[in-house]
Amino acid sequence: MRLLMNRAQQVCLTALIVLCAGCGWIGGAARPPWIDGNSVQYPSSQYLVGVGQADSRAQATEKAYAAVSRIFKAEITAQAKDWESYLVVESRGQTNTERRLTLDNVTRVTTDKVLENVQILDTWFDQKARQYYALAGMNRAQAESAMVERLAELDRTIQTQVTEARHTQDKLSRVRNLKRAAKNLVLREAYNTDLRTIRSSGQGSPAAYRVAELTAELEQFLATQYGIAVEISGEQAEPLERALIEGLTQEGFSVAGGGSAAGAAPVELSIKGTVRVRPIEVHDPQFRYVRWCTDAVIEDVATHRVIGAMSKGGKEGHVTEREAAAKAVRVMQQEFSSDLAHSVAAHVYGETDLPVTAAAPSGCPKETGAPLLSR
């Protein structure tokens, strides 16, 4: 008998817990004032909130979080004029500097951090309309404290990077520290925009540097102190060398072709490459084919050390041999010249390492046979 009573009590207790858990979603007679943007319990001077409405609990909660997120995204987009040029993905000529931050990426990074302070403050279910409502929000004071701490940490990092850049004698270290400082400053400006949104006063915390200032300093140094010499030989060398120079110039470097000095800037890197385009026999009555291959070696001029290498190869076909060769050139300009420019820039900026080989690459074997294609 006692066992049956205990079991009955457990069932009742479980039912009570479930009922209480759902009480927040059970609609009362009164519609909560926060649905219409008015709340004594969560005043706008102390809370930044967003409301979600949907046919289900989960969707209402998700929409409430999204409503808060949109507030920050809109502010970042509106305040990004001073540093948006650094973020825009450029696509002039054959290059596409995908390494650079985009506005969407920065917004996502900062907003994700801000949303760590957001929670569901209240819920309500309209039984008549069968609609769920959720109120998401953050306590402004708590969020402000976390954001100020985050800004202070970024300020220390940026100051260290700028100081090292301006005092080092190593050119590569200077370039990398300036690049990293500018990148962190973009992130810092986005966080500062979030801080202005969090504070009811709308006041932020000014930075010691401006993005445009550090970017200009980096560009000036690259143009006058960090030159790159490029020399490509072989069939169709001229269009590939031109595309490589264009890609490196787009990345901000002072570049000269034919292996000559890069204008007023001392040459720090030398890129030497070979290209071959040869006709091949393929059992295809409608098309003619060519095989192309490219090799490149990147050398540090001061130490004469090979710091990277790249090899590419492929096959292209068209109705005539000349058209097949022209198609191969277009492919090489993208897959070789553009990719090589990206790889060199990523190395110089300290983002990724170049692949290092002990000897020259072998993308273009030293075989003989088919005659060279004429230009």
Residue pairs with C-beta under 8 A, 6 or more apart in sequence:
24 122
24 123
24 124
25 57
25 123
25 124
25 125
25 132
26 125
26 127
27 124
27 125
27 126
27 127
27 128
28 124
31 124
31 126
32 39
32 122
32 124
32 133
32 135
33 39
33 40
34 41
34 42
34 49
34 51
34 121
34 122
34 135
35 51
35 53
35 124
35 133
35 135
37 51
39 47
39 49
39 135
41 122
42 49
42 121
42 122
42 135
42 137
44 200
45 140
45 200
46 139
46 140
46 141
47 121
47 137
47 138
47 139
47 140
48 68
48 71
48 137
48 138
48 140
48 143
48 197
48 198
49 68
49 121
49 135
49 136
49 137
49 138
50 64
50 65
50 66
50 67
50 68
50 69
50 70
50 71
50 135
50 136
50 137
51 64
51 67
51 133
51 134
51 135
51 136
52 59
52 60
52 61
52 62
52 63
52 64
52 65
52 66
52 67
52 133
52 134
52 136
53 60
53 63
53 131
53 132
53 133
53 134
54 60
54 62
54 63
54 131
54 132
55 130
55 131
55 132
56 132
57 123
57 132
57 134
59 132
60 123
60 132
60 133
60 134
61 120
61 123
61 134
61 136
63 134
64 120
64 134
64 135
64 136
65 115
65 118
65 136
67 136
68 115
68 118
68 136
68 137
68 138
69 111
69 115
71 197
72 107
72 110
72 111
72 114
72 193
72 194
72 197
73 107
73 111
75 193
75 194
75 196
75 197
76 103
76 106
76 107
76 110
76 111
76 190
76 193
76 194
77 103
77 107
79 189
79 193
79 196
80 87
80 103
80 189
80 190
80 193
82 189
82 210
82 211
82 212
83 185
83 186
83 189
83 211
83 212
84 103
85 212
86 100
86 101
86 182
86 186
86 211
86 215
87 100
87 101
87 102
87 103
87 105
87 106
87 186
88 100
88 102
88 103
89 96
89 97
89 98
89 100
89 102
90 96
90 97
90 100
90 250
92 250
93 243
93 246
93 247
93 250
94 243
94 246
94 247
94 333
94 334
94 337
94 338
95 246
95 247
95 250
95 251
95 338
95 341
95 342
96 338
97 250
97 251
97 342
97 345
98 342
99 342
99 345
99 346
99 349
99 351
101 183
101 186
106 186
106 187
106 190
107 190
109 187
109 190
110 187
110 190
110 191
110 193
110 194
111 194
113 150
113 191
113 194
114 138
114 143
114 147
114 194
114 198
116 146
117 138
117 139
117 142
117 143
117 146
118 136
118 137
118 138
119 136
119 137
119 138
120 134
120 135
120 136
121 135
121 136
121 137
122 134
122 135
123 132
123 133
123 134
123 135
124 132
124 133
125 131
125 132
125 133
126 132
126 133
138 198
140 198
140 199
140 200
143 198
144 195
144 198
144 199
147 191
147 194
147 195
147 198
148 195
148 205
150 191
151 188
151 191
151 192
151 195
151 205
154 184
154 187
154 188
154 191
155 188
155 207
155 208
157 184
158 181
158 184
158 185
158 188
158 207
158 208
158 209
159 208
161 177
161 178
161 180
161 181
161 184
162 177
162 178
162 181
162 209
162 214
164 173
164 177
165 173
165 174
165 177
165 178
165 181
166 174
168 174
168 177
171 221
171 225
171 226
171 268
172 268
172 348
172 350
174 221
175 218
175 221
175 222
175 226
175 348
175 349
175 350
176 348
176 349
176 350
178 214
178 217
178 218
178 221
179 218
179 349
179 350
180 350
181 209
181 214
182 211
182 214
182 215
182 218
185 207
185 209
185 210
185 211
185 214
186 211
188 207
189 207
189 211
192 204
192 205
192 206
192 207
193 204
195 204
195 205
196 202
196 203
196 204
218 252
219 252
222 252
222 253
222 254
222 265
223 252
223 254
223 265
224 254
224 264
224 265
225 265
225 266
226 253
226 254
226 265
226 266
226 268
226 348
227 253
227 254
227 255
227 256
227 261
227 262
227 263
227 265
227 266
227 267
227 268
227 269
228 248
228 253
228 254
228 255
228 256
228 262
228 267
228 268
228 269
228 270
228 271
228 344
229 255
229 256
229 259
229 260
229 261
229 262
229 267
229 269
229 270
229 271
229 301
230 241
230 244
230 245
230 248
230 255
230 256
230 257
230 258
230 259
230 271
230 273
231 241
231 257
231 258
231 259
231 270
231 271
231 272
231 273
232 238
232 240
232 241
232 244
232 257
232 272
232 273
232 274
232 275
232 296
233 272
233 273
233 274
233 275
234 274
234 275
234 276
234 364
235 275
235 276
235 277
235 278
235 372
235 373
235 375
236 275
236 277
236 292
236 325
236 328
236 329
236 332
236 373
236 375
237 275
239 329
239 333
240 273
240 275
240 294
240 329
240 332
240 333
240 336
240 337
241 257
241 258
241 273
241 337
242 257
243 333
243 337
243 338
244 271
244 273
244 336
244 337
244 340
244 341
245 255
245 256
245 257
246 337
246 341
247 337
247 338
247 340
247 341
247 342
248 255
248 341
248 344
248 345
249 255
250 341
251 341
251 342
251 344
251 345
252 345
253 262
253 345
253 348
254 262
254 263
254 264
254 265
255 262
256 262
256 263
256 267
259 270
259 272
261 267
267 301
268 300
268 301
268 302
269 298
269 299
269 300
269 301
269 307
269 344
269 348
270 298
270 299
270 301
271 296
271 297
271 298
271 299
271 340
271 344
272 296
272 297
272 299
273 294
273 295
273 296
273 297
273 336
273 340
274 294
274 295
274 296
274 364
275 292
275 293
275 294
275 332
275 336
275 364
276 292
276 293
276 294
276 364
276 372
277 290
277 291
277 292
277 325
277 328
277 329
277 372
277 373
278 290
278 291
278 292
278 369
278 370
278 371
278 372
278 373
279 288
279 289
279 290
279 321
279 324
279 370
279 371
279 373
280 289
280 290
280 291
280 315
280 370
281 289
282 289
282 317
284 317
286 319
287 317
287 318
287 319
287 324
288 317
288 318
288 319
288 320
288 321
288 323
288 324
289 315
289 316
289 317
289 324
290 315
290 316
290 317
290 321
290 324
290 325
290 328
290 373
291 313
291 314
291 315
292 313
292 314
292 315
292 316
292 328
292 331
292 332
293 311
293 312
293 313
293 314
293 363
293 364
293 365
294 310
294 311
294 312
294 313
294 332
294 336
294 363
294 364
295 309
295 310
295 311
295 360
295 361
295 362
295 363
295 364
296 309
296 310
296 311
296 336
296 340
296 361
297 306
297 308
297 309
297 360
297 361
298 306
298 307
298 308
298 309
298 310
298 344
298 347
298 354
299 305
299 306
299 307
300 307
306 356
306 357
307 347
307 354
307 356
308 343
308 344
308 347
308 353
308 354
308 355
308 356
309 354
309 355
309 356
309 357
309 360
309 361
310 336
310 339
310 340
310 343
310 355
310 361
311 361
311 362
311 363
311 364
312 332
312 335
312 336
312 339
312 363
313 363
313 364
314 328
314 331
314 335
316 324
316 325
316 327
316 328
316 331
317 324
317 327
318 324
318 326
318 327
321 373
325 373
343 352
343 354
344 354
346 352
347 353
347 354
